[in-house]
Amino acid sequence: MEHNGVKAVSPNEISTLMANYYADLTVPDPKVVIADEDAENSTTILQSFTVSCEDVITAIKTMPHTTSSGQDGISIKFFKSYVNEISPILQKVFIKCFAESVVPDSLKVATVIPIYKRKGVRSSPLNYRPISILPTASKIMEKIVQRQICDYLDTNKLLDDCQHGFQKNLSTTIATMKLTEDIFRAGENKLPTTAVFIDLSKAFDVVSHAKLLSKMKSKGIAGTAFKWMESYLSDRYLQVKLPNATSQPVPLRGSVPQGSILGPILFNIYLDGIQKSVKKAKILMYADDIVLYLSEKLETVKNDPQTDLDNLCDWLDDIGMKINATKTKLMTFKNSTSTDLKIKIRGKEIELVPAYKYLGIWLDDKLSFKCHLHSVCKKMSDRIHFLNRHKSHFSLKFLKCFSDSLILSVSHYCLIIWGNLCKSDIANLDRLYNSIMKNLFPRIYSSSKNNYFDCLEKLNWPSAAEYRDFFMLQFFYKYYLCTERTKKHFQRIFQN
């Protein structure tokens, strides 16, 4: 292993080198004075965190059932097995932590397991993805705090509406639907849409603790709750764990804690206020995926996106974040004429592309979704061939499970957005469904006399169009009837 001229040979040397590399990705905290009056702008206050035994039980039961463990060596599986016995003890510990505004140092050490990205040389730490695991007790306490912070922010509407990531009842589907609906509506009014898909460089690693705490105080988080957050963010460490060695803990200089429960909501707080930085364009966000878009006639649009993008760059500079100009892309939707539109980031021209993969969906400049359909069909076909080669090793039950989770799920993602294709395009999906049945379930297929719909019925699978309609009904019931926050969005979409 080698990085910046430093070579490591033994397992201990390699783990130390990688620990230093991951720690160096974080940015030192600037000296920011957090004024006592910052909370005065907020009319509401979150003064302290509370915890009951029921809170602890709920937090444990709702956590994913995994066997991985952090520095403490205790997995959530253990806590779930003895939840009734452990919960009263944890409650007493958490009450003391909240009252004294302290997070024990042992709960602030992340165990990082590097996973090779399957590209690039194995001897460089740049080609390994860090999987961060925190002590389980820390995650349980964080889950309790997260619920109270999220409830406080949602109840008082303290976060931007443009952020869809890590928010209750919001999803990639809603974010993508909002973007595509705005583009379709503009197209109906003969207005093309100019969109800049922005990529932030190492967004989670460059979060300043001081600026984050200042923003939290401005949101009304004060008293022992604020002091607990100060303790939570300070003096954090990571250690890299390899199969045969573990590094010594290395201090982190900033960033939101990776692998944590609180990290995502803290990141949302840090980016809050971003939509105020632009005047004409709209901003749509899912975590650090940002789209800046504007629907206007091309002869009047040329300066507006550039001005708003410059303002956005200035706003991001103020909080220590940078846009990756190379990975940021420009698109024009519903534009029937060629354009010489040029938009730059700090003097570097953004590449104009005919299609872009946004939140897992390929968007082409006509919003025909044919590009995405092609991608879905290729991925499904590859997986059908893979399972077909290995089907003799699995029972019928496991083959059906794999087909559901590994193949059909590819076509299900955001199907309600891109699935309204013409019959010939939907037929491509049905042909792949038919291929699954013919290759993986030949006995069922032959017993159905090669009848597509009879075979679907025996496997308890709907057709592609039926899947789309089912997901559509399920989606609208969940988000339109049951979620107050998203109801306004759907009312805007269907007001006509």
Salt bridges, closest charged atoms under 4 A:
ASP36 OD1 - LYS217 NZ 3.77
ASP55 OD1 - ARG147 NH2 3.51
GLU100 OE2 - LYS96 NZ 2.76
ASP105 OD1 - LYS108 NZ 3.78
ASP151 OD2 - ARG147 NH1 3.61
ASP154 OD1 - ARG485 NH1 3.73
ASP182 OD2 - LYS178 NZ 3.43
ASP182 OD2 - LYS282 NZ 3.63
ASP272 OD2 - LYS219 NZ 2.19
ASP304 OD2 - LYS280 NZ 3.45
ASP314 OD1 - ARG346 NH2 2.77
ASP317 OD1 - LYS322 NZ 3.06
ASP317 OD2 - ARG346 NH2 2.65
ASP340 OD1 - LYS302 NZ 3.12
GLU351 OE1 - LYS329 NZ 2.53
ASP382 OD2 - LYS378 NZ 3.16
ASP404 OD2 - LYS400 NZ 3.28
ASP425 OD2 - LYS370 NZ 2.82
ASP469 OD1 - ARG468 NE 3.21
GLU484 OE1 - LYS487 NZ 3.73
